[in-house]
Amino acid sequence: MMLVENDYKSWLISIKKQIKSAQIKASIAVNEEMLNLYWNIGKDISEKHLDSQYGSGFFENLSKDLKSEFPDAQGFSVTNLKYMKRFYVFYKEIRHQFGDDFENQLFVIPWRHHIEIFTRSKSVNEALFFVQKSKENGWSRAMLINMMDTRLYETRGNTLNNFALTLPKEDSECAKEILKDEYKLDFVSLRENYEEKDLHNALEQNLIKFLLQLGSGFAFVGSHVPFVVNGDEYECDLLFYHLKLRRYIVVELKVVKFEPEFISKLNFYCNAVNHLMKSDDDKNTIGLLICKEKNDVVAQWTLENTSEPIGISTYELQNVLPSEKEIAEKIRN
């Protein structure tokens, strides 16, 4: 049944004028004008309680009326109109915090990005984090979804480390931000009882995906990087350079539980890079140990008197396949 109330008609005329104005200024796709329009529609629906005032058919009728007036326009489906209300309701409490800069802070990424963010985030702070990261790094929607699936917001800055003791405050905070407590290596498939070389090879074969898991700013330098010290040769597992920190980052992989002696070797590798590879423009190297699991107390005690900046994280595999022996046994049975 068509709604004929005068208030609704007046409001509908107002919305149509806004849509026409937005169409003139820019396309409906992903721009500030359209996000501002969506915000205003969501605000009116929410503050005027239009959906409750006009009953269960409100969104269906609104969608039909707007599509009738703007047949070539996209974005006025029932689902999208409901998203507009959620968009406003989700962020309205922080509107006053940004003042006149609100639009510059929020209306900076495509609408489809926003839908992923405000429907999946557990808090406004988490949502704003992904809005800014999407803007800074130019993430596609697929990339954004991947970063949210890997729990980037929850795990960032949580890795055990000694950065506060070994780095200037500004660098310490930045280093905490770029490292994660746990790396989800769901793009890797390994058989049971795999060894370090198997994990290493798998990461090499999926280097781009591993770089995405590490996060923005990481540049790959090399694998099994050798260091010759007074005739003795050593090699680290993986070596990266972080463009924002201006530091090399040595990554060591362990497929077992953390042991304190792992840090001694990683500390040595950091020193080796500082002596043999670091230029005058580079800052001291950071070490990152990624192991299967760790005892947090043991790990923290180990780091307390370590001279080089080091973080300790864990990894999780989603795809661990049965061994060849187990497959053969199942076939026989």
C-alpha positions in Angstrom: 0.0 0.0 0.0 1.5 3.4 -1.0 2.2 5.8 1.8 0.3 9.0 1.3 1.0 10.9 4.5 1.9 14.5 3.9 5.0 14.3 6.1 6.4 11.4 4.2 5.7 13.1 0.9 7.4 16.3 2.0 10.4 14.3 3.2 10.5 12.3 0.0 10.6 15.5 -2.1 13.5 16.7 0.0 15.4 13.4 -0.5 14.8 13.6 -4.3 16.3 17.1 -4.4 19.4 15.9 -2.5 19.8 13.0 -4.9 19.5 15.3 -8.0 22.0 17.7 -6.4 24.4 14.8 -5.7 24.1 13.5 -9.3 25.0 16.8 -10.7 28.1 17.2 -8.6 29.5 13.7 -9.1 28.7 10.1 -10.0 26.8 7.9 -7.5 29.7 5.4 -7.2 32.2 6.3 -4.5 32.6 9.9 -3.7 32.2 12.3 -0.8 28.9 13.7 -2.1 27.3 10.3 -2.4 28.5 9.3 1.1 27.2 12.5 2.5 23.8 11.8 0.8 23.7 8.3 2.3 24.6 9.8 5.7 21.7 12.3 5.5 19.2 9.7 4.4 20.3 7.4 7.2 20.1 10.3 9.6 16.6 11.2 8.6 15.4 7.6 8.8 16.9 7.2 12.2 16.1 10.5 13.9 12.6 10.8 12.4 11.9 7.1 13.2 10.5 6.7 9.7 10.8 3.0 9.6 8.9 2.5 12.8 6.4 5.3 12.1 5.4 3.9 8.6 5.7 0.2 9.5 7.4 -2.8 8.0 6.9 -1.8 4.4 8.7 1.5 4.8 12.0 0.5 3.1 10.3 -1.4 0.3 8.1 1.7 -0.5 11.0 4.1 -0.2 13.1 1.9 -2.5 10.3 1.7 -5.1 9.7 5.5 -5.0 13.3 6.4 -5.4 13.9 3.9 -8.2 10.8 5.2 -10.0 12.1 8.8 -9.8 15.8 7.8 -10.6 15.6 4.7 -12.8 19.2 4.9 -13.9 20.6 5.4 -10.4 22.2 2.6 -8.3 22.2 2.3 -4.6 18.5 2.5 -3.6 17.8 -1.1 -3.0 16.0 -2.1 0.2 19.2 -3.6 1.6 21.3 -0.5 0.8 18.7 1.9 2.3 18.9 -0.2 5.5 22.7 0.1 5.4 22.4 3.9 5.2 20.5 3.9 8.5 23.1 1.5 10.1 25.9 3.8 8.7 24.5 6.8 10.5 23.6 4.9 13.7 27.0 3.3 13.9 29.0 6.6 13.7 26.6 9.2 15.0 28.1 9.2 18.6 31.5 10.3 17.3 30.3 13.0 15.0 31.0 15.8 17.5 34.6 14.6 18.2 35.7 15.5 14.7 33.7 18.6 14.2 34.0 20.2 10.7 36.7 17.6 9.9 34.2 14.7 10.2 33.7 14.2 6.5 37.4 14.3 5.8 37.9 11.6 8.3 35.1 9.3 7.3 34.0 10.0 3.7 37.4 9.0 2.3 36.8 5.4 1.1 34.2 3.7 -1.2 30.7 2.8 0.1 31.2 -0.9 -0.3 34.3 -0.6 2.0 32.2 1.2 4.6 29.6 -1.6 4.5 32.3 -4.2 5.2 33.7 -2.1 8.0 30.6 -1.1 10.0 28.9 -4.5 9.6 32.0 -6.4 10.8 33.7 -4.1 13.3 33.1 -4.7 17.0 33.6 -1.0 17.9 33.8 2.4 16.3 37.5 2.6 17.1 38.1 -0.6 15.1 36.0 0.8 12.3 37.9 4.1 12.2 41.2 2.1 12.2 40.2 0.2 9.0 38.8 3.4 7.4 42.2 5.1 7.8 44.2 2.0 6.8 42.1 1.6 3.7 42.7 5.3 2.8 46.5 5.2 3.6 47.2 2.0 1.8 44.7 2.2 -1.0 43.2 -1.2 -0.1 40.8 -2.8 -2.5 37.7 -4.3 -0.9 39.2 -7.8 -1.2 42.3 -6.6 0.6 40.2 -4.9 3.3 38.3 -8.1 3.9 41.5 -10.1 4.1 43.0 -7.7 6.7 39.8 -7.9 8.8 39.8 -11.7 8.5 43.4 -11.8 9.8 42.3 -9.8 12.9 44.7 -7.0 12.1 43.0 -4.6 14.6 43.0 -7.1 17.5 46.6 -8.4 17.0 48.4 -5.2 16.1 50.8 -4.0 18.7 50.2 -7.0 21.0 53.4 -8.9 20.2 55.7 -9.5 23.1 58.7 -7.2 22.7 61.3 -5.1 24.4 60.9 -2.0 22.2 60.2 0.3 25.1 63.7 -0.6 26.5 65.6 -0.6 23.2 64.0 2.1 20.9 63.1 5.8 21.1 59.5 6.3 22.2 58.2 7.3 18.7 59.9 4.3 17.0 58.8 2.0 19.8 55.2 2.8 19.3 55.5 2.5 15.5 57.3 -0.9 15.8 54.6 -2.2 18.1 52.0 -1.1 15.6 53.4 -3.0 12.6 54.0 -6.3 14.4 51.3 -8.8 15.2 50.9 -11.2 18.1 49.8 -14.0 15.7 50.3 -14.4 12.0 47.6 -16.4 10.2 49.2 -18.4 7.5 46.0 -19.9 6.1 47.5 -19.6 2.6 50.0 -22.3 3.4 49.4 -26.1 3.2 51.8 -28.4 5.0 51.8 -32.1 6.0 51.9 -33.1 9.6 55.3 -33.2 11.3 56.6 -30.5 8.9 60.0 -29.0 9.6 61.3 -25.5 9.6 62.5 -25.8 6.0 59.0 -26.9 4.9 57.4 -23.8 6.4 60.2 -21.6 5.1 59.8 -23.0 1.5 56.0 -22.5 1.7 56.4 -18.9 2.7 58.9 -18.3 -0.1 56.4 -19.8 -2.6 53.7 -17.6 -1.2 55.8 -14.5 -0.7 53.2 -11.9 -1.9 50.6 -13.4 0.5 53.1 -13.4 3.3 54.0 -9.8 2.7 50.3 -9.0 2.8 50.0 -10.8 6.1 53.0 -8.8 7.5 51.3 -5.6 6.5 52.2 -2.4 4.6 55.7 -1.0 4.5 57.6 -4.4 4.4 60.0 -4.9 1.5 61.5 -8.3 0.9 65.3 -8.3 0.9 66.2 -12.0 0.9 65.9 -15.6 2.1 68.7 -17.5 3.8 70.7 -14.3 3.8 74.3 -15.2 4.6 76.6 -13.4 7.0 80.4 -14.1 7.0 82.0 -13.1 10.3 85.8 -13.6 10.5 85.5 -16.6 8.2 82.5 -18.2 9.9 79.3 -18.2 7.9 75.8 -17.8 9.3 72.4 -17.2 7.7 69.1 -15.8 8.8 65.8 -17.2 7.6 64.2 -14.1 6.1 65.3 -10.4 5.8 63.0 -7.5 5.2 63.3 -3.7 5.2 60.5 -1.5 6.7 60.1 1.7 4.7 58.4 3.7 7.5 60.7 2.6 10.3 63.8 2.8 8.0 65.1 -0.4 9.6 66.0 -3.9 8.5 63.8 -6.6 10.1 65.3 -10.1 10.6 62.6 -12.8 10.7 63.4 -16.2 12.2 60.9 -19.1 12.0 60.5 -21.9 14.6 58.0 -24.7 14.2 58.3 -25.5 17.9 57.4 -23.8 21.2 59.5 -20.8 22.2 62.8 -21.5 23.9 65.0 -18.7 25.5 68.1 -19.7 23.4 66.2 -18.7 20.2 66.7 -15.0 21.2 70.4 -15.2 21.5 70.8 -16.2 17.8 68.3 -13.6 16.7 70.1 -11.0 18.7 73.3 -12.0 16.9 71.6 -11.7 13.5 70.4 -8.2 14.3 74.0 -7.2 15.2 75.3 -8.8 12.1 73.0 -6.8 9.9 73.9 -3.6 11.7 77.6 -4.2 11.2 77.5 -5.7 7.6 74.5 -4.2 5.9 73.1 -1.2 7.6 74.0 2.2 6.1 74.4 5.5 7.9 70.8 6.4 6.9 69.3 3.2 8.4 68.4 2.8 12.1 69.3 -0.3 14.1 67.8 -3.6 13.0 64.7 -5.2 14.6 64.3 -8.9 15.1 61.0 -10.8 14.8 60.8 -14.4 16.0 57.7 -16.3 14.8 57.3 -19.6 16.6 54.5 -22.2 16.9 53.6 -21.3 20.5 55.1 -19.5 23.4 54.9 -19.1 27.2 54.4 -15.4 27.6 56.2 -15.1 30.9 59.2 -17.0 29.7 59.3 -15.0 26.5 59.1 -11.7 28.4 61.8 -12.6 30.9 64.1 -13.6 28.0 63.6 -10.2 26.4 64.2 -8.0 29.5 68.0 -8.0 29.2 68.3 -8.4 25.4 70.2 -5.6 23.8 68.6 -5.5 20.4 64.9 -4.6 19.7 63.1 -8.0 19.3 59.4 -9.1 19.1 58.1 -12.6 19.6 55.0 -13.8 17.8 53.3 -17.0 16.9 51.7 -18.4 13.8 48.6 -20.4 13.0 48.2 -22.8 10.1 44.7 -23.7 8.8 45.8 -26.4 6.4 47.8 -29.2 7.9 47.5 -32.3 5.7 47.9 -35.9 6.8 51.4 -37.5 6.3 52.0 -39.8 3.4 52.2 -42.7 5.9 48.8 -41.8 7.3 47.3 -41.5 3.8 48.7 -44.9 2.9 47.3 -46.4 6.1 43.8 -45.0 5.4 43.9 -46.4 1.8 44.9 -49.9 3.1 42.0 -49.8 5.6 
